[in-house]
């Protein structure tokens, strides 16, 4: 179980994007505990809502049909989005975690994941290289 670095969401292959939605729904339903996601409970729920909206926006952009929002609506009942959105999970979705996610996705591409086309990976690679070079 993993929540991909927020900056990688636009570059996720179809399989990882759909799995991200399933994992979010599992969190909404059971508040899963897992070593790779436990950090989310250190933040206000609005951070997870902002993250979820990024995933939903990418899914809509790609034409995915979402059948139900019942778990999402129940989990975030009474939570309002901030006037000025911000990047969620800032302490954890840092450059180090971006690097971890990048190399995880790079391995999927190199190993030939069927739904990870050249264009999508090359967009991620360019994003990552520019981000790393801007730090130098």
C-alpha positions in Angstrom: 0.0 0.0 0.0 1.4 3.4 -1.0 0.3 6.9 -1.7 2.4 8.0 -4.6 4.2 11.3 -4.2 1.7 13.9 -5.2 3.9 15.2 -8.1 3.9 11.8 -9.7 0.1 11.5 -10.0 0.0 12.9 -13.6 2.6 10.3 -14.6 1.2 7.2 -13.1 0.4 4.3 -15.5 -3.3 3.4 -15.6 -2.8 0.4 -13.3 -1.2 2.5 -10.6 -3.7 5.3 -10.9 -6.6 2.9 -10.5 -4.9 1.1 -7.6 -4.4 4.5 -6.0 -8.1 5.1 -6.1 -8.8 1.6 -4.6 -6.2 2.3 -1.8 -7.8 5.6 -1.0 -11.2 4.0 -0.8 -9.7 1.3 1.6 -8.4 4.1 3.8 -11.8 5.8 3.7 -13.5 2.6 4.8 -11.1 1.1 7.3 -8.4 3.7 8.1 -5.8 1.1 7.1 -2.6 0.9 9.0 0.4 0.2 6.9 4.1 1.2 7.2 4.0 3.1 3.9 0.9 5.2 4.7 0.8 5.6 8.5 2.2 9.1 8.1 -1.1 10.4 6.7 -2.7 10.1 10.1 -0.2 12.7 11.4 -1.9 15.3 9.2 -5.4 16.9 9.3 -7.9 15.0 7.1 -7.9 18.0 4.7 -4.5 16.9 3.5 -5.9 13.5 2.4 -8.8 15.3 0.8 -6.5 17.6 -1.2 -4.5 14.5 -2.3 -7.7 12.6 -3.2 -8.8 15.5 -5.3 -5.5 15.4 -7.3 -6.1 11.7 -7.9 -9.7 12.3 -9.0 -8.8 15.2 -11.2 -6.2 13.0 -13.0 -8.7 10.2 -13.4 -11.3 12.6 -14.9 -8.7 14.1 -17.2 -8.0 10.6 -18.5 -11.7 9.8 -18.9 -12.0 7.2 -16.1 -15.6 6.6 -14.9 -16.0 6.6 -11.2 -19.1 4.8 -10.0 -19.4 5.8 -6.4 -18.2 8.4 -4.0 -20.0 7.1 -0.9 -16.9 6.1 1.1 -15.2 9.4 0.2 -18.2 11.5 1.2 -18.6 9.7 4.5 -14.9 9.9 5.4 -14.7 13.7 4.7 -18.1 14.7 6.0 -17.8 18.2 7.5 -14.3 18.8 6.1 -14.0 21.8 3.9 -11.3 22.6 1.4 -9.1 25.5 2.3 -9.5 28.8 0.4 -5.9 28.5 -0.8 -5.1 24.9 -1.7 -1.6 23.7 -0.8 0.5 20.6 -1.4 -0.5 18.0 1.2 1.8 15.8 3.3 4.7 18.3 2.9 7.0 16.7 5.5 6.7 13.3 3.8 6.1 14.1 0.2 9.5 15.6 0.0 12.4 15.3 -2.6 13.6 12.0 -1.0 10.1 10.5 -1.4 9.9 11.8 -4.9 13.1 10.0 -5.7 11.8 6.8 -4.2 8.6 7.0 -6.3 10.5 7.9 -9.4 12.8 4.9 -9.2 9.8 2.6 -8.4 8.0 3.8 -11.5 11.2 3.7 -13.6 11.6 0.0 -12.7 8.0 -0.7 -13.8 8.8 1.0 -17.1 12.1 -0.8 -17.6 10.5 -4.1 -16.8 7.9 -3.6 -19.4 4.7 -2.8 -17.5 2.2 -3.1 -20.3 0.2 0.1 -19.5 3.2 2.3 -19.1 3.8 3.8 -22.5 7.0 5.5 -23.6 5.4 9.0 -23.7 4.1 8.9 -20.1 7.3 7.6 -18.7 9.4 10.2 -20.6 7.2 12.9 -19.2 7.9 11.7 -15.7 11.6 11.4 -16.5 11.8 15.0 -17.8 9.8 16.3 -14.8 12.2 14.4 -12.4 15.4 15.6 -14.2 14.3 19.2 -14.2 13.3 19.0 -10.6 16.6 17.5 -9.6 18.6 19.9 -11.7 16.8 22.9 -10.2 18.2 21.8 -6.8 21.8 21.8 -8.1 
